[in-house]
Amino acid sequence: MLETITQSMAEPEQGNTAPHKLDMDAYQTYKRKDCVARILMLSNMRNDITLRFERHRSAQSVRDAVKIQYGGTSTTRLRQLTLKFDGYKKCQNQTMRQHLTIMSNMISELRGAGHEMTDEQQVQAVIRSLPSNWEHMRVNLTHNDNIKTFDDVARHLELEEDRLHAEKPINEAFIS
C-alpha cells in the first residue's frame, strides 16, 4: 500500500504496440492497487474526518490532503525519502520510461518535502540506478558533457531503450 501511495502513474498513451499494451497493463494494475489503498485509508478514518477526504479520487491525493491538513514532513520521513531515492535501482520488469517516471516522482516528493536537489545530483542518481548490463550507458552518460539535467539523461536512456528494442528482432533473426 505504501508503494501505491507514494508513487503515481499517469495513464499511458493509446496504442497497439507491445510496449503500449505493457504500459496499459501496468497502469491497470496500479489503478486497482490505488483504489484498494484509497478505500483502506478512508475506512480507517473516523466518519467526520472521512467526509473531508472522500472527494479525492486517488490514494496519493488523499495522503497529500491529509498531510496538508495535519502537518508537514518529519526529519525521519525526509531521510527515508532520501535513502529510497539514493538506493533506487531499475527493476528487471520495468521499461526505462516507467523507471524514469518513478525516479521523477521521487524527485518531486523530495522537493515537496523541502529537499531541493541539484541537477547534477539528479543525473548521478539516475546513472547509479541503472542495471549492471547498462554499464556502457553509465560510462557514456558520466563522461558526456551535454548531459546536465534529469531531462537530458532521460532522453538519452529512452533513445537507448528504443534502439535496443529495434535491434532485438534483427538479432533474433540471425539466431534462427
KEGUZA-532650 format. One record per residue (C-alpha): x, y, z; residue number from 1. Coordinates in steps of 0.1 Angstrom, whole numbers, plus 5000, padded with zeros to 4 digits. Layout:
BEGIN
<site u="X" v="Y" w="Z" nr="NUM"/>
...
// end
This chain:
BEGIN
<site u="5000" v="5000" w="5000" nr="1"/>
<site u="5028" v="5024" w="5008" nr="2"/>
<site u="5043" v="5019" w="4974" nr="3"/>
<site u="5009" v="5028" w="4958" nr="4"/>
<site u="5005" v="5059" w="4980" nr="5"/>
<site u="5040" v="5072" w="4974" nr="6"/>
<site u="5040" v="5067" w="4936" nr="7"/>
<site u="5017" v="5080" w="4910" nr="8"/>
<site u="5013" v="5068" w="4874" nr="9"/>
<site u="4998" v="5088" w="4845" nr="10"/>
<site u="4975" v="5070" w="4821" nr="11"/>
<site u="4997" v="5059" w="4791" nr="12"/>
<site u="4990" v="5069" w="4755" nr="13"/>
<site u="4968" v="5046" w="4735" nr="14"/>
<site u="4984" v="5023" w="4710" nr="15"/>
<site u="4985" v="4988" w="4697" nr="16"/>
<site u="5022" v="4980" w="4701" nr="17"/>
<site u="5036" v="4956" w="4727" nr="18"/>
<site u="5051" v="4985" w="4748" nr="19"/>
<site u="5018" v="5003" w="4748" nr="20"/>
<site u="5000" v="4972" w="4760" nr="21"/>
<site u="5026" v="4966" w="4787" nr="22"/>
<site u="5022" v="5002" w="4799" nr="23"/>
<site u="4984" v="4999" w="4799" nr="24"/>
<site u="4986" v="4966" w="4819" nr="25"/>
<site u="5009" v="4982" w="4844" nr="26"/>
<site u="4986" v="5012" w="4846" nr="27"/>
<site u="4955" v="4990" w="4852" nr="28"/>
<site u="4974" v="4971" w="4880" nr="29"/>
<site u="4983" v="5005" w="4895" nr="30"/>
<site u="4947" v="5017" w="4893" nr="31"/>
<site u="4934" v="4986" w="4911" nr="32"/>
<site u="4960" v="4989" w="4939" nr="33"/>
<site u="4953" v="5027" w="4942" nr="34"/>
<site u="4916" v="5020" w="4946" nr="35"/>
<site u="4922" v="4995" w="4974" nr="36"/>
<site u="4947" v="5018" w="4991" nr="37"/>
<site u="4922" v="5047" w="4989" nr="38"/>
<site u="4894" v="5026" w="5004" nr="39"/>
<site u="4917" v="5013" w="5032" nr="40"/>
<site u="4927" v="5048" w="5041" nr="41"/>
<site u="4892" v="5062" w="5041" nr="42"/>
<site u="4878" v="5032" w="5061" nr="43"/>
<site u="4904" v="5037" w="5088" nr="44"/>
<site u="4893" v="5073" w="5095" nr="45"/>
<site u="4865" v="5084" w="5118" nr="46"/>
<site u="4833" v="5093" w="5099" nr="47"/>
<site u="4837" v="5131" w="5104" nr="48"/>
<site u="4872" v="5130" w="5090" nr="49"/>
<site u="4863" v="5107" w="5062" nr="50"/>
<site u="4838" v="5132" w="5048" nr="51"/>
<site u="4867" v="5157" w="5043" nr="52"/>
<site u="4888" v="5134" w="5023" nr="53"/>
<site u="4865" v="5110" w="5003" nr="54"/>
<site u="4862" v="5135" w="4974" nr="55"/>
<site u="4898" v="5128" w="4965" nr="56"/>
<site u="4900" v="5103" w="4936" nr="57"/>
<site u="4933" v="5086" w="4943" nr="58"/>
<site u="4951" v="5073" w="4974" nr="59"/>
<site u="4980" v="5097" w="4968" nr="60"/>
<site u="4957" v="5127" w="4967" nr="61"/>
<site u="4941" v="5115" w="5000" nr="62"/>
<site u="4975" v="5112" w="5015" nr="63"/>
<site u="4986" v="5146" w="5003" nr="64"/>
<site u="4954" v="5163" w="5016" nr="65"/>
<site u="4959" v="5146" w="5050" nr="66"/>
<site u="4995" v="5157" w="5051" nr="67"/>
<site u="4985" v="5193" w="5043" nr="68"/>
<site u="4957" v="5192" w="5068" nr="69"/>
<site u="4976" v="5177" w="5097" nr="70"/>
<site u="5013" v="5185" w="5093" nr="71"/>
<site u="5044" v="5186" w="5073" nr="72"/>
<site u="5072" v="5162" w="5066" nr="73"/>
<site u="5092" v="5150" w="5096" nr="74"/>
<site u="5130" v="5146" w="5095" nr="75"/>
<site u="5126" v="5109" w="5096" nr="76"/>
<site u="5103" v="5109" w="5065" nr="77"/>
<site u="5128" v="5132" w="5047" nr="78"/>
<site u="5156" v="5108" w="5055" nr="79"/>
<site u="5135" v="5079" w="5044" nr="80"/>
<site u="5127" v="5096" w="5010" nr="81"/>
<site u="5164" v="5105" w="5005" nr="82"/>
<site u="5176" v="5069" w="5012" nr="83"/>
<site u="5149" v="5054" w="4990" nr="84"/>
<site u="5160" v="5078" w="4961" nr="85"/>
<site u="5197" v="5072" w="4966" nr="86"/>
<site u="5194" v="5035" w="4967" nr="87"/>
<site u="5168" v="5030" w="4940" nr="88"/>
<site u="5176" v="5005" w="4912" nr="89"/>
<site u="5158" v="4998" w="4880" nr="90"/>
<site u="5137" v="4966" w="4882" nr="91"/>
<site u="5141" v="4939" w="4856" nr="92"/>
<site u="5104" v="4940" w="4846" nr="93"/>
<site u="5102" v="4978" w="4842" nr="94"/>
<site u="5106" v="4997" w="4810" nr="95"/>
<site u="5130" v="5026" w="4811" nr="96"/>
<site u="5101" v="5051" w="4808" nr="97"/>
<site u="5084" v="5035" w="4839" nr="98"/>
<site u="5117" v="5036" w="4858" nr="99"/>
<site u="5123" v="5073" w="4849" nr="100"/>
<site u="5087" v="5082" w="4858" nr="101"/>
<site u="5092" v="5066" w="4893" nr="102"/>
<site u="5125" v="5085" w="4897" nr="103"/>
<site u="5108" v="5117" w="4886" nr="104"/>
<site u="5081" v="5111" w="4912" nr="105"/>
<site u="5107" v="5106" w="4939" nr="106"/>
<site u="5124" v="5139" w="4929" nr="107"/>
<site u="5090" v="5156" w="4932" nr="108"/>
<site u="5084" v="5140" w="4966" nr="109"/>
<site u="5117" v="5152" w="4979" nr="110"/>
<site u="5111" v="5187" w="4965" nr="111"/>
<site u="5076" v="5187" w="4982" nr="112"/>
<site u="5093" v="5177" w="5015" nr="113"/>
<site u="5116" v="5207" w="5012" nr="114"/>
<site u="5147" v="5190" w="4998" nr="115"/>
<site u="5159" v="5206" w="4966" nr="116"/>
<site u="5184" v="5185" w="4946" nr="117"/>
<site u="5208" v="5200" w="4921" nr="118"/>
<site u="5207" v="5188" w="4885" nr="119"/>
<site u="5240" v="5170" w="4890" nr="120"/>
<site u="5226" v="5151" w="4920" nr="121"/>
<site u="5196" v="5140" w="4900" nr="122"/>
<site u="5217" v="5129" w="4870" nr="123"/>
<site u="5241" v="5110" w="4892" nr="124"/>
<site u="5212" v="5092" w="4910" nr="125"/>
<site u="5197" v="5081" w="4877" nr="126"/>
<site u="5231" v="5068" w="4865" nr="127"/>
<site u="5236" v="5049" w="4897" nr="128"/>
<site u="5201" v="5034" w="4894" nr="129"/>
<site u="5209" v="5017" w="4860" nr="130"/>
<site u="5213" v="4979" w="4860" nr="131"/>
<site u="5247" v="4964" w="4856" nr="132"/>
<site u="5241" v="4953" w="4820" nr="133"/>
<site u="5238" v="4990" w="4811" nr="134"/>
<site u="5274" v="4997" w="4821" nr="135"/>
<site u="5282" v="5012" w="4786" nr="136"/>
<site u="5255" v="5038" w="4792" nr="137"/>
<site u="5267" v="5046" w="4827" nr="138"/>
<site u="5302" v="5054" w="4812" nr="139"/>
<site u="5287" v="5073" w="4783" nr="140"/>
<site u="5264" v="5094" w="4805" nr="141"/>
<site u="5291" v="5101" w="4831" nr="142"/>
<site u="5315" v="5114" w="4805" nr="143"/>
<site u="5291" v="5132" w="4783" nr="144"/>
<site u="5293" v="5170" w="4789" nr="145"/>
<site u="5260" v="5176" w="4772" nr="146"/>
<site u="5240" v="5158" w="4799" nr="147"/>
<site u="5233" v="5184" w="4826" nr="148"/>
<site u="5197" v="5178" w="4837" nr="149"/>
<site u="5173" v="5149" w="4845" nr="150"/>
<site u="5155" v="5155" w="4812" nr="151"/>
<site u="5188" v="5152" w="4793" nr="152"/>
<site u="5196" v="5118" w="4809" nr="153"/>
<site u="5160" v="5106" w="4805" nr="154"/>
<site u="5161" v="5114" w="4768" nr="155"/>
<site u="5193" v="5095" w="4762" nr="156"/>
<site u="5181" v="5065" w="4782" nr="157"/>
<site u="5147" v="5064" w="4763" nr="158"/>
<site u="5165" v="5066" w="4730" nr="159"/>
<site u="5189" v="5038" w="4740" nr="160"/>
<site u="5159" v="5016" w="4751" nr="161"/>
<site u="5142" v="5023" w="4717" nr="162"/>
<site u="5174" v="5014" w="4699" nr="163"/>
<site u="5177" v="4981" w="4719" nr="164"/>
<site u="5141" v="4972" w="4711" nr="165"/>
<site u="5146" v="4980" w="4674" nr="166"/>
<site u="5177" v="4959" w="4674" nr="167"/>
<site u="5161" v="4929" w="4691" nr="168"/>
<site u="5142" v="4913" w="4662" nr="169"/>
<site u="5173" v="4916" w="4640" nr="170"/>
<site u="5194" v="4896" w="4665" nr="171"/>
<site u="5166" v="4870" w="4669" nr="172"/>
<site u="5165" v="4866" w="4631" nr="173"/>
<site u="5203" v="4859" w="4630" nr="174"/>
<site u="5200" v="4834" w="4657" nr="175"/>
<site u="5172" v="4815" w="4639" nr="176"/>
// end
